Structures are given as structure tokens and as C-alpha cells.
Amino acid sequence: MMNIPFCLMALLFFISPNVALNGIIKSTTQKSISLRVDRDTQFNKKLRAIVEASRNGRFSLPDELYAMRKSIVQIDLSMIPLKAQHLKTLVRLFPNIRSLNLANTHLLCEHITYLRGLHDLTSLNLDNNSMGTAGVEALANSKNLKNLTDLSFAGVLGYSCRYTGLHRGTEGAKILVNSKNLENLRSLNLSRNFIGNDGAKALANSKYMKNLRDLDLGAYNLIGDKGAKAIANSMNLGNLRSLNLRDSYISNEGVKVLINSVHLNNLTRLDLLYRDPSIKTKDKKALKKLARARKLRLRL
């Protein structure tokens, strides 16, 4: 028998090698099992109640479930409040995780260090956890996360770890994009992080971002024409297929620079919806015509 915290037991309790039960979606093969908390309101209420009532509790894991643990490669714990002990147990029990969703789990900057034991991790979602710059540094310095190809960091960099409310998105973005440990990233989501033009410039100038295919810098990043021009002139972002710059301060001139970029030849999708209302948009048709000529799907 194996002891684990109640919050993880709530997930495993429903697992069966051959049956997908309420609250969990699993893969069809026994060698590769996926766990996901269903969004059913009733189930989540029960799960949260268990977590809140049993933060330090233990539960005996049946031997047959313990034997399956190395086959589990994908876990989604989003929307479940977690603490350090839960992450420690997660890494110890499921060392072969390749995809991990920890969005909206109340993680703090110091918690990121517990993920270093997941050597096979390729996809990580840390959206909406107020880890701030310290959390970014821990992630960027983690040599064991070199296999990451997909990182979602939306709404993480905007505030300091101590909840002072100070915007530090630019500083965090610079640390993240200049990490050699993250040079295998193919997809990066930095939306809602207040990275500004300087953050966009740092990304554009980073030699470690050359493998990016999908880049999301949309919403609350305060990116204007200077940031757009840095991206358009970047010799490091030539592999981009999709670029999201929604809710930006990029003018029509900035849009033209992006469309006409000689470095973004592989770009097929450019999203610039919801630009600042003060920006004149009377040339939308001309911009879309210009984009069509380059076989670029443009959203304005």
C-alpha cells in the first residue's frame, strides 16, 4: 500500500485500466494513461472539499493502482488548489509525466522547484499562478526541464511573488526567453503578462527561441509598434507559423511591417483583434488584401 495526499487520491480513486469513469478521461492503452479532472461542478466541489479538509491527510493507495503509476503520462490538475506537499507527491508517484496542466492551482514561486524531477516533461501549463519573477528564474534555471516543447505561462509574470502588485512582466520575460534550458520550445504562451515592447524585443533577439512555431503575446502585454517591428525584423523567429498579438497598441503601420516581414516567411496566422480603440482602422481592407497576397490569415 502507498500513502498519498487526498487531493491526488481523489483523482486516482476513479482510475481503472479499462474503464473511463466520471471525472477522469484516460487514454485507450495501458502503457499510456491520461488523467484529467472533469469540469463537472459537482465533482469539483467534492474534490475541493477533500483538499481543504485534508491538506495533511494520507490515504492508502491500493497496490493495483500503485502498479499503474509509471504508465501515467498526462495529468490535468487545473483549478485545484495545491501546496508543496502535493507537488512533491506528484513528482514522486508519477515520474514519467510528459504533459502536466497546473493552471489556476494557487502555485507560488517556490513551488516550481518541485517540478525539476520530471525529466520527461514536454508540455507544461502554469497559467494564472502568481509566481512572479522568482518562479520564472526557477523554471529558467531548471536543467531537468530541457525537453519542454510547449509552455503556457499566461498571467504569471505580471505581479511579484509577494503580491505587491508591481508589474514585472518585462523582467520575467527577459529571464525566460534567454534561458538555454528552454531552447526546444515550439509553443509559448505569454499572454496577459505586461511584457511591453522591451519584453517583445528581448524575445525577438533571443537565440534560444529559434524553434518557436506558435507564439501567443495577446492581451495585456502593452505591445506597440516598437515591439511589432522588433518581431518583424527578428532573424530568430523565422519558424513562426502562428502569432497572436491581440489587444495590442499596434498601429496599421505596425501591421504592415509584420505582414511584409522578410523574416516571417513561414507565418500563416496573424491575430491582431481588439487593438486599442484610438488606433485608426479605416485601412482594414487594404491590410487584409496585402495579407492575402502573402497567403497569411489576418484577423483585425
N, C-alpha and C positions, 0 to 999 in steps of 0.2 A: 504493500500500500504506500501511496505517495501523498504527502501533505502539500496543499497549495492554498493560496488565499481564496476567499469566497468569490471574489469578482471574476477570477478565471474559471473557478469551478462552475459558475453559472453558465459559462459558455460550453464547457466540456460535458456538462451533465446531460446534454441532449445529443451528443455525438454517437453515431452508430456507423460501423464500417460500410453498411449497405443502404442505409435509410437517411434521407434528409428530413429532419424533424422541424417543428415550428421553432423559429428563432435562429436557425442555422442553415446556411447554404454551404454545401460541400461539393468537391469535385467527384467525378464518377469513378476514379481509380483509387485503389487503396494505397498506392505509392505516393499519391499527391493529393492531400486533403486540404480543403479551404474552409475556414470558419468565418462567419460573418453574423453580427448581431442584427436581427431583423428590425426594421423601423417601426414595428407594431407598438403602439403606445402602451398597451397593457403590459407587454413583455418588458419594455424598457423601464416602466415604473417598478416592476418587481425586481429587476436587476439592480436598479439604483438603490432600492430599499435594502437589498442584500449588501451592497457595497458600503452604504452609510452605516448600517447596523453592525457590520463585521469587518471593520478595517484591519484588525489584527487577528481575525479568526482564522482557523485552519479547517480544512475538510479532507477527508481521506479519499484519494483518487483510486478507484478500482484498478487492479492490475491490468485488465484488458485495455483500459483507456490509456494507462501509462505506457503500454507497449506501442501504442499508435503515435506517440508524441513526435517521433522523428520523421514521420510521414507528413506532418502538417507544415505546409509551406506558405500559406496565406492566412493572415488573421486581420480582422477588422474590429477594432475596439472603439471606434469613433463614438463620441457623445457619452462615454462612460468615464466618470471622474477616477483618475488613477493617482497613485502615490508611488514613492520609490520602491517599496516592497513588492508592488505588483509588477513593475518593470524587471526587477531582479528575478522574480519567479518566471516571468515570461521568457527571458533570455535563457534561464537555466533549463526550463522544461522543453522549449521549442528552439533548439539551436540551428535548425535548418530553414528557418523562415526566410522567404525570398521577397514577400510583399507584406508590408505592415502599415495599417492605417490607424494613426493615433490622433486624428483631427478632433479638436474640441474635447480634450481629455484632461484639461487643467494642468498640463505639464509645466514645470518651471525650468529655469536654465540649468540647474544642477542635475536634472533627471536625464539629460541627453547622454551623459557619460555611461549610463547603464546599457545603452544600445551597442556599445563597442564590441560586445561578444557575438554579434550577429554577422559573421563573416560573409555569409551568402546573400545578404540583403541587397536587392536590386531596385526595389520600389519602396519609398518612404513618404508618408503623408503626415505632416506635423501642423497642418493648418490651424489657425486660431488658438494657438497656445502662446501665452505671453512670456516667452523665454528671453526675448531681447538679445542684445549683443553677446552676452556671456554664453547663451545657448548656441549662437552661431559659431562662436570660437570653438566650443567643444565639438561641434559637428565637423567644422572645417579641419580640425586637428586630429580627427579620428582616422588613423590609417587603416583600421579594420573595415571601414565603410567604402573602400575604393571601388567596390563592384556596383555602387549605386548608378543607375541609369535614369531613374525617374524620381525627382524630388519636388514635393509640393510644400511650399513654405509661406502660404498666403496668410497675411495678417499676423505675422510673427515678429517682424523687425521694428515695427512702429513705436514700440514702447520699451523702456528699460526694464530689466529683470525685477527691479524693486517697485514697479508700478508708480513711478514718479510722473508718468505722463509725458516725459520728454521724448520727442521724436528722434530716433536714432537709426532710421532706415538706411540712410546713405552709408553710414559707418559699417553697419551689419552687412550690407550688400557688397561692399568692397572686400570685406573679410571672406565672404562666401565665394565670390566669383574668382578670387585669386588663390584658391586652395587647390594644390596639385592633387589632393586626395579626391577631388570631385571632377577630375578631367574626363571621366567616362560618361558624364551626364548627357542624355539625349533629350530629356524633357525637364524644364524648370519652370515652376510657377512661383513668381514673386509678387503677385498682385496684392494690393492693399497694404503696402509696406512703406510708403512715403520715401522712396529711394531718391526721387528727384532727378534732375539732369545729371548731377555728378555720379549718382549710382548707375544710371544708364551708360555713362561714359566709361565707368570702371568695367562694366560688363563687356562693352564693345571692345575695350582694349585688352581684355584678358585672354592670354594664350591657352588657358585651361578650359575655355568654353567653346572650343572649335568643333566639338561633336554634337552640339545642340541642334535638334531638329524642330522642337516645339518650345516657344518662349512666351510666357504669359506675364506681361507687365501692366495689365489692366487695372483700373480703379484705384484711386487714392495713392498714386505714385508721383503726382505733380510733375510729370514729364512734358516738356515743351519742345520747341523746335531744336534747341541745342542738343537735347537728348536724342531726338529723332535723327538729326544729322550725324551724330556720333555712331548710331547703329547703322545708318545707311552707308557710312564710309568705313565701316569695320571690315578688316580683312580676316577676322576671326569668326564671323557669323555667316560665312558663305554656305553652310549646310542647312540653314534655317528653311523649314517648309511652312511653318505657321508662326505668325507674330500677332500677339494681342496687345494693343495699346489703347484700349477703351478708356473712356472717362479721362482723357488727357487734355493738355493745353497746346496741342499741335495744330498749327495753322494750315491753311491749304498749301502754302509754300513748303511746309514741312512734309506734308503728304506727298507732294510731287517729288521731293528729294528721295523719299522712301521708295516710291514707285519706279523712279528712274535709276535707282542704285545699280551700279555695275557689279557690286559685290554680293547682292542678294538675288542672284540669278535663279536659285532653287526655290525661292519663296512662291507659294501658291495661294496662301490665305493671309490677308491683312485686315485686322479688325480695328476700326477707329470710330466705333459708335460712341454716342454720348459725349462728344467733345464739349468743351466749355461753351455755354450759350453765347458768350461775347464774340466768339470766332465767326466770321462771315462764312456762310456755307453756300453761297449762290453758285459756286462753280462745281457743285457736286457732279453734274452730268459730264462735264469735261474731264474730271478726275476719274470717274468710272470708265469713261471711254479710253482714257490713257491706260488704265489698269487692264482693260480687256485686251488691248493691243499686246500686252505682255503676258496674257493668259493668267492674270492674277485676279483672284476673287477678292474684291474690295468691299468692305462694309463701312458705310459712312452714316 
